[in-house]
Amino acid sequence: MLYRLSIDAFPLGKETETALEGLTGQREFSRAKVAVHAGGLARAVKHYVDNPSPQVIIVEEAGGPEEIQKGLEALAEVVEPGRKVIVIGSVNDVQAYRRLISQGVSEYLVSPVSSEDVAAAIIACVKDPSATPRGRMIAFIGARGGVGVSTLAVNMAWTLAELTQEAVIGVDLDLNFGTMALSLNLDPKQSVSDALTDPDRIDTVLVERIMIEHGDNLSVLSTAGSLKELTQPSPEAVERLIDMCRTMAPFVVVDLPRRWNAWVAGTLTQADEVVIVASPDLANLRDAKQLVEWLRAKRGGTSLRLVLSKADAAKRNQLSVKDFQDTLGIAPSLSVGFDATLFAQLMNNGQMIAEGAKGHKLDEQLRQFARQLGAKKGVAKGAGKGLNLMSWLKRPKATTK
């Protein structure tokens, strides 16, 4: 989940300042507005005399429990109600911690802290167990065109639905040439592009009208194929569509086109998992490297997977698995052999690998990969929200350091 929060932070030391500045490097906070002001708790009190309060305030205080208490009382006089306050301090005492929490502090962290510590504390503050559950979003993108990313994405959507016996939504964002529906022998009456023309119109009613079902658990948003010139959707429209789908199913599988623009980049940032599909040649290695470097800069190295396709097409001339692993720093999660006859037959019949080639080695490989992506019975869905000055302050659950 991407948190669109306004956050003010008031560190004392350089180490804490660095951790707070690194917050926007965390994928979940790439859309947050983070302002860092040196000076600690005392500076925060002066700052809010003349400035509006953000949703989350993070303050550092080097004194003991009494100094922290006095500082928070002064802060409560100038901060608007309903704000989350996180305190960073050097006191590692259970009683002091419990006192702060009972008075409404959302979280207390013992210094030194990392960006990950701060991120986890903010998420704990704003999380709401009663909010609408959100499904896991998995984005597939090819390092280059023609590597089989669409075939892999639709088979993975089908396999997740089959293994979990829960709802899965496949979203084909190749708006002109998408084949997700075609691969399943479905004929969409409306294109997914119809849902993206106006972000304000996107709701569950619209999504359900455009969606077509395949079996009991798989639904698809796709296109019948069209050369009609389409207005490029806004990043906000694509994000809203995917967010809506995530409230409707435990898994959302997104097939991204091989082009680079703002909404493709935004979708990759939004995803819980990104799967890069590449063939073992130099051009694919170069472009996969660019994608990996960009994704690591935007979201860290977590939840990033590599699939090698056509892995045995020309063994003597192709690059090896080791070449990719050494260059990208990622071991392939899956290597798919080249079987043009099989894949053409499946496409012509509107079948998935498990339907038309049951018992094939790739069938079991896909099932294992689906389990890596979270396919298990009773998959839990996640969600998120916000709370309240000396009612500021209430917190969901605390972990004492």
VOSE-344212 format. One line per 4 residues: number of its first residue (from 0); their letters; for each residue y, z, x of C-alpha. Coordinates in steps of 0.2 Angstrom, whole numbers. Example, Ala and Ser with C-alpha at 12.3 -4.5 7.8 and 13.67 -1.06 7.14 Angstrom:
<dodos>
0	as	-22,39,62; -5,36,68
</dodos>
This chain:
<dodos>
0	mlyr	0,0,0; 17,-4,6; 30,10,3; 48,4,-1
4	lsid	55,21,3; 72,26,10; 69,39,24; 82,49,35
8	afpl	75,57,50; 84,70,61; 75,73,77; 80,85,91
12	gket	69,79,106; 66,62,113; 48,62,110; 50,66,91
16	etal	64,52,90; 52,39,98; 38,44,85; 50,42,71
20	eglt	57,26,77; 39,19,77; 37,23,59; 42,5,54
24	gqre	28,-1,65; 16,6,53; 10,-7,41; 13,4,26
28	fsra	31,7,30; 36,-11,35; 46,-12,19; 54,6,21
32	kvav	72,9,26; 71,21,40; 87,29,48; 85,40,63
36	hagg	100,52,67; 99,64,82; 103,82,80; 89,90,70
40	lara	91,101,54; 109,107,58; 114,88,59; 106,85,42
44	vkhy	115,98,34; 132,91,40; 127,73,36; 123,76,17
48	vdnp	140,84,14; 147,66,13; 131,55,12; 119,52,-2
52	spqv	101,59,-1; 87,47,3; 70,49,-5; 62,57,10
56	iive	71,68,23; 63,73,40; 71,87,50; 66,95,66
60	eagg	70,113,71; 66,121,87; 70,139,81; 58,152,73
64	peei	54,154,54; 70,163,51; 81,149,58; 70,136,48
68	qkgl	73,146,32; 92,148,34; 93,129,39; 83,124,23
72	eala	94,135,12; 109,127,19; 101,109,16; 97,113,-2
76	evve	115,116,-5; 120,98,-1; 104,88,-5; 101,80,-22
80	pgrk	86,87,-32; 69,78,-32; 69,74,-13; 54,76,-2
84	vivi	58,86,14; 46,86,29; 50,99,43; 44,97,61
88	gsvn	44,113,71; 36,122,86; 30,137,76; 11,136,74
92	dvqa	8,150,62; -2,150,46; 9,163,37; 25,154,41
96	yrrl	17,137,36; 12,144,19; 29,152,16; 38,135,19
100	isqg	26,126,8; 27,140,-6; 46,137,-5; 45,119,-9
104	vsey	44,110,8; 33,95,6; 25,96,23; 27,105,40
108	lvsp	21,97,56; 19,106,73; 27,96,87; 23,86,96
112	vsse	20,73,83; 15,54,83; 21,40,72; 4,41,63
116	dvaa	6,60,60; 23,57,52; 16,42,41; 1,52,35
120	aiia	13,67,30; 25,55,20; 10,47,11; 3,64,6
124	cvkd	21,69,0; 23,53,-12; 5,51,-17; 1,54,-35
128	psat	-17,56,-41; -12,51,-59; -5,34,-54; -13,18,-58
132	prgr	-28,15,-46; -26,1,-34; -40,-10,-28; -43,-15,-10
136	miaf	-35,-31,-5; -44,-43,8; -34,-58,14; -43,-73,22
140	igar	-34,-85,33; -40,-99,45; -34,-101,63; -33,-119,59
144	ggvg	-37,-131,44; -55,-136,41; -64,-120,47; -72,-115,31
148	vstl	-60,-101,26; -60,-106,7; -79,-107,7; -81,-90,16
152	avnm	-67,-82,4; -76,-87,-12; -93,-82,-6; -86,-65,-1
156	awtl	-78,-62,-18; -95,-67,-26; -105,-56,-15; -93,-41,-17
160	aelt	-95,-43,-36; -114,-44,-34; -116,-29,-23; -104,-17,-31
164	qeav	-107,-22,-49; -88,-19,-51; -73,-30,-55; -67,-42,-41
168	igvd	-53,-54,-43; -52,-69,-32; -34,-76,-29; -33,-94,-22
172	ldln	-15,-96,-15; -18,-114,-9; -7,-120,-24; -10,-138,-23
176	fgtm	-27,-140,-15; -36,-124,-19; -55,-125,-22; -60,-107,-27
180	alsl	-62,-112,-45; -71,-129,-40; -83,-120,-29; -88,-109,-44
184	nldp	-89,-124,-56; -74,-118,-66; -60,-128,-74; -44,-118,-74
188	kqsv	-33,-122,-89; -18,-115,-80; -14,-114,-62; -10,-98,-52
192	sdal	6,-106,-48; 11,-104,-66; 11,-86,-64; 23,-87,-48
196	tdpd	38,-96,-56; 46,-80,-62; 42,-63,-54; 49,-54,-69
200	ridt	36,-62,-81; 21,-56,-71; 11,-43,-80; -7,-40,-85
204	vlve	-6,-51,-100; 0,-66,-90; -13,-63,-77; -27,-61,-89
208	rimi	-22,-77,-98; -23,-87,-82; -38,-79,-75; -55,-87,-78
212	ehgd	-71,-77,-77; -87,-81,-68; -101,-69,-73; -98,-51,-78
216	nlsv	-88,-45,-63; -79,-60,-54; -63,-67,-61; -53,-80,-52
220	lsta	-35,-86,-51; -35,-103,-44; -29,-121,-47; -38,-137,-54
224	gslk	-29,-147,-40; -13,-155,-42; -1,-166,-31; 14,-160,-42
228	eltq	28,-155,-31; 29,-136,-33; 43,-124,-30; 38,-112,-16
232	pspe	35,-95,-24; 45,-81,-17; 37,-67,-7; 42,-55,-21
236	aver	32,-65,-34; 17,-66,-23; 17,-48,-19; 19,-43,-37
240	lidm	5,-54,-43; -7,-47,-30; -1,-29,-34; -4,-33,-53
244	crtm	-22,-39,-48; -25,-23,-38; -22,-12,-54; -35,-22,-63
248	apfv	-50,-23,-50; -57,-12,-36; -57,-28,-25; -45,-42,-23
252	vvdl	-50,-57,-12; -35,-68,-7; -38,-86,1; -22,-90,10
256	prrw	-17,-108,14; -16,-113,33; 3,-114,33; 16,-102,39
260	nawv	30,-96,28; 38,-80,21; 26,-77,7; 10,-80,18
264	agtl	17,-68,31; 21,-55,18; 4,-56,10; -4,-54,27
268	tqad	6,-38,30; 2,-32,12; -17,-34,15; -29,-19,18
272	evvi	-40,-31,28; -36,-47,36; -50,-59,40; -46,-73,53
276	vasp	-58,-88,52; -59,-99,68; -70,-113,75; -75,-111,93
280	dlan	-63,-123,102; -47,-121,112; -35,-126,98; -43,-112,86
284	lrda	-42,-100,101; -24,-103,104; -19,-101,85; -30,-86,82
288	kqlv	-22,-78,97; -5,-81,89; -10,-74,73; -18,-58,81
292	ewlr	-3,-55,91; 8,-56,76; -3,-45,65; -4,-32,79
296	akrg	15,-31,80; 17,-30,61; 2,-19,57; -7,-12,72
300	gtsl	-24,-17,77; -33,-9,62; -42,-18,48; -42,-35,57
304	rlvl	-58,-45,58; -63,-62,66; -76,-74,59; -82,-88,70
308	skad	-87,-104,59; -97,-119,65; -103,-108,79; -117,-120,84
312	aakr	-110,-137,80; -108,-142,98; -115,-128,109; -112,-137,126
316	nqls	-94,-141,123; -88,-126,113; -80,-110,119; -92,-94,118
320	vkdf	-91,-78,108; -86,-70,124; -71,-81,127; -64,-76,110
324	qdtl	-68,-58,112; -60,-57,129; -44,-67,124; -42,-59,107
328	giap	-49,-41,110; -59,-43,94; -78,-45,93; -83,-57,79
332	slsv	-89,-48,63; -99,-64,58; -104,-80,66; -108,-94,54
336	gfda	-118,-109,59; -114,-127,55; -125,-134,41; -115,-148,33
340	tlfa	-129,-153,21; -131,-136,14; -113,-133,11; -110,-150,3
344	qlmn	-125,-147,-8; -118,-130,-14; -101,-136,-17; -108,-151,-27
348	ngqm	-118,-139,-38; -105,-126,-40; -116,-113,-32; -114,-98,-19
352	iaeg	-125,-96,-4; -135,-82,-13; -138,-93,-28; -142,-110,-20
356	akgh	-150,-104,-3; -157,-87,-7; -166,-80,8; -155,-90,20
360	klde	-150,-81,35; -132,-83,30; -135,-74,14; -140,-58,22
364	qlrq	-126,-60,35; -113,-61,21; -120,-46,12; -119,-36,29
368	farq	-101,-42,31; -97,-37,13; -103,-19,17; -91,-19,32
372	lgak	-77,-23,20; -81,-9,9; -95,-15,-3; -104,0,-9
376	kgva	-109,7,-26; -95,17,-35; -81,11,-24; -66,22,-26
380	kgag	-49,15,-29; -33,22,-22; -15,24,-29; 3,32,-26
384	kgln	20,41,-33; 33,54,-29; 39,73,-33; 53,89,-32
388	lmsw	74,107,-20; 68,122,-16; 60,111,-31; 61,97,-19
392	lkrp	47,104,-13; 30,105,-20; 16,97,-10; -1,90,-15
396	katt	-12,96,-1; -9,103,16; -19,104,32; -14,118,44
400	k	-13,113,62
</dodos>
